[in-house]
């Protein structure tokens, strides 16, 4: 196989699989991370191909998935790895099955053309799911039972869904759930997070008068909404308490519940 065809084939193939993983795990991909992940995979695969270490190509997805998707625990990461390999097998088998039934020799050029068509279809599915279907889902209720775990500490309360709240973290692009500081501790929030080994950072957002505000955010050990595990959500710590509820939820957090 020529090196240029090898590069094109792997680039499209990885793009297809990553979109499939994102659809199955209900995650959004940032274009910058996706591009960097594809480039890293392309460089590593090409080097292994040129040095005749093709048996190590199977380890490349680990590097690519770590780059494309934001920081996650080992269970979520290994789930993505499993999806990646399963989708790879399904895609390869489907293409060769198609070639068998329509009776043509599956050389590299037809193979790449099929990958291009599939890439268009999968991209369309991903866009529809992220940009349209999720936005069309209705919120069935507005008050939810919420349990936040920060290490061994459990914080319970009621969460209200604010349909006008679309606050996301500028660093990870994850939705932010607003929680009053007093729900966690009476003194330093930074000391509380450090004690329970939770990393935190500051994200900025705009208010009505367009002034930039900064919000302390962190990823909890575990978050349950109506006893269902909700992943890829950040906690934003605010000074003021809410009156008729304990937490302020973003609509995207409860659409799948």
Secondary structure, 3 states (H helix, E strand, C coil): CCHHHHHHHHHHHHHHHHHHHHHHHCCCCCHHHHHHHHHHHHHHHHHHHHCCCHHHHHHHHHHHHHHHCCCCCHHHHHHHHHHHHHHHHHHHHHHHHHHHHCCCCCCHHHHHHHHHHHHHHHHHHHHHHHHHHHHHCCCCCCEEEEEEEECCEEEEEEEEEECCCCCECCCCCCEEEEEEHHHCCCCCHHHHHHHCCCCEEEEEEECCCCCEEEEEEECCCEEEECCEECCCEEEEEECCCCCCCCEEEEHHHCCCC
